[in-house]
Amino acid sequence: MAGVSEEIKKLILEYLTKWKTTRVNKERLVELKEAIVKKTEMKSLPFTTLKKWIRSVVKETKQAEKLKAIALAEPIAAPLSKRVYMQAVMFDISAMRKIVDKTFDDLTRIKSMLDKKPKDFARTVVPEIAAARKTLESIERRIAEIERKLSKE
């Protein structure tokens, strides 16, 4: 709302709450216009501009109320059965295992490509590949450990 200052917004909201309505007739428009002109020392204020300001302030406050209501509402958590939960976890674990396997394959392919490169380059990259492989192996062990724990339950 580019044209409405905070002072004018407060004034509009004050009058709307005083009138207990968002509908403004001609008399109320005149009253609000006089109050705004007096408070802000404006030279003139067209009724069309005032109506736009009122509409935008009303719209803004309604949006703020809706956001506030959404923020106050507690999230709804649907209870999951143990079986459904286990299936979801097992699906995630199988997806992780596929990612680890694909990464192992990629590392093997990269290592085979390095055999064709100069030895100096290979000497700098091979330790990095070995470190990545070790990390993937530890991840794979953790995944297997989690699977064993879940299969016992």
Wavefront OBJ file of the C-alpha trace (Angstrom):
o trace
v 0.000 0.000 0.000
v 2.213 2.759 -1.329
v 0.004 5.797 -0.708
v -1.191 5.128 2.846
v 0.971 6.087 5.794
v 0.809 4.276 9.113
v -0.828 7.311 10.688
v -3.660 7.265 8.147
v -4.065 3.483 8.488
v -4.479 3.835 12.240
v -6.997 6.624 11.782
v -9.029 4.601 9.263
v -9.008 1.552 11.529
v -9.998 3.683 14.496
v -13.049 5.043 12.672
v -14.000 1.630 11.253
v -13.936 0.074 14.712
v -15.887 3.002 16.097
v -18.557 2.503 13.425
v -18.321 -1.324 13.801
v -18.538 -1.790 10.045
v -16.390 -1.772 6.937
v -19.168 -0.213 4.867
v -18.867 3.524 4.730
v -21.682 5.822 3.582
v -21.342 9.429 2.384
v -21.650 10.993 5.848
v -19.022 8.698 7.301
v -16.737 9.368 4.339
v -17.013 13.093 4.954
v -16.339 12.604 8.670
v -13.283 10.415 7.997
v -12.018 12.787 5.306
v -12.231 15.752 7.688
v -10.396 13.819 10.379
v -7.603 12.773 8.015
v -7.216 16.258 6.513
v -7.163 17.793 9.988
v -4.689 15.287 11.422
v -2.295 15.165 8.451
v -2.765 18.770 7.326
v -3.479 17.682 3.739
v -4.772 20.350 1.384
v -7.263 18.072 -0.318
v -8.292 14.445 -0.315
v -10.498 13.087 -3.105
v -13.223 10.656 -2.084
v -11.968 8.094 -4.635
v -8.537 8.060 -2.995
v -10.091 7.759 0.443
v -12.268 4.846 -0.715
v -9.174 3.077 -2.137
v -7.360 3.615 1.146
v -10.271 2.205 3.117
v -10.502 -0.853 0.862
v -6.771 -1.511 1.098
v -6.712 -1.094 4.887
v -9.686 -3.436 5.270
v -8.083 -5.982 2.964
v -4.765 -5.759 4.799
v -6.360 -6.232 8.218
v -8.413 -9.202 7.012
v -5.274 -10.836 5.638
v -3.452 -10.187 8.898
v -6.335 -11.752 10.861
v -6.323 -14.822 8.616
v -2.575 -15.238 9.027
v -2.920 -14.834 12.768
v -5.675 -17.469 12.852
v -3.542 -19.856 10.833
v -0.547 -19.257 13.070
v -2.597 -19.909 16.203
v -4.100 -23.121 14.899
v -2.207 -26.166 16.061
v -0.934 -28.459 13.344
v -3.040 -31.522 12.819
v -1.046 -34.689 13.184
v -2.704 -37.823 11.962
v -1.698 -40.777 14.107
v 0.277 -43.332 12.149
v 0.125 -46.971 12.885
v 3.418 -48.635 13.678
v 3.191 -50.689 10.491
v 2.717 -47.615 8.273
v 5.557 -45.830 10.051
v 7.857 -48.817 9.588
v 6.986 -49.024 5.891
v 7.833 -45.347 5.430
v 11.139 -45.715 7.253
v 12.037 -48.866 5.300
v 11.218 -47.075 2.047
v 13.522 -44.205 3.036
v 16.259 -46.640 3.981
v 15.976 -48.458 0.665
v 16.178 -45.125 -1.145
v 19.309 -44.231 0.833
v 20.825 -47.609 -0.011
v 20.185 -47.016 -3.720
v 21.886 -43.618 -3.499
v 24.907 -45.126 -1.757
v 25.130 -47.915 -4.351
v 24.931 -45.434 -7.218
v 27.629 -43.300 -5.625
v 29.875 -46.368 -5.255
v 29.354 -47.086 -8.947
v 30.206 -43.488 -9.828
v 33.401 -43.641 -7.754
v 34.433 -46.862 -9.491
v 33.792 -45.288 -12.891
v 35.793 -42.186 -11.924
v 38.693 -44.333 -10.728
v 38.729 -46.245 -14.013
v 38.756 -42.936 -15.898
v 41.716 -41.783 -13.803
v 43.806 -44.684 -15.078
v 43.797 -42.916 -18.462
v 44.924 -39.568 -16.981
v 48.499 -38.494 -16.110
v 49.928 -40.034 -12.927
v 50.373 -36.672 -11.139
v 46.684 -35.926 -11.462
v 45.734 -39.419 -10.325
v 47.983 -39.112 -7.232
v 46.051 -36.048 -6.055
v 42.578 -37.394 -6.761
v 42.871 -41.011 -5.604
v 43.101 -40.107 -1.878
v 39.956 -38.009 -2.256
v 38.147 -40.933 -3.843
v 39.358 -43.241 -1.057
v 38.068 -40.819 1.587
v 34.691 -40.588 -0.160
v 34.538 -44.383 -0.365
v 35.280 -44.680 3.377
v 32.543 -42.198 4.184
v 30.071 -44.077 2.000
v 31.021 -47.365 3.656
v 30.379 -45.898 7.108
v 27.011 -44.578 5.902
v 26.210 -48.021 4.519
v 27.099 -49.625 7.878
v 24.824 -47.158 9.693
v 21.976 -47.909 7.295
v 22.443 -51.652 7.841
v 22.496 -51.107 11.616
v 19.242 -49.113 11.453
v 17.638 -51.820 9.304
v 18.638 -54.508 11.818
v 17.178 -52.502 14.709
v 13.932 -51.898 12.852
v 13.551 -55.503 11.750
v 13.820 -56.627 15.397
v 10.843 -54.456 16.404
l 1 2 3 4 5 6 7 8 9 10 11 12 13 14 15 16 17 18 19 20 21 22 23 24 25 26 27 28 29 30 31 32 33 34 35 36 37 38 39 40 41 42 43 44 45 46 47 48 49 50 51 52 53 54 55 56 57 58 59 60 61 62 63 64 65 66 67 68 69 70 71 72 73 74 75 76 77 78 79 80 81 82 83 84 85 86 87 88 89 90 91 92 93 94 95 96 97 98 99 100 101 102 103 104 105 106 107 108 109 110 111 112 113 114 115 116 117 118 119 120 121 122 123 124 125 126 127 128 129 130 131 132 133 134 135 136 137 138 139 140 141 142 143 144 145 146 147 148 149 150 151 152 153
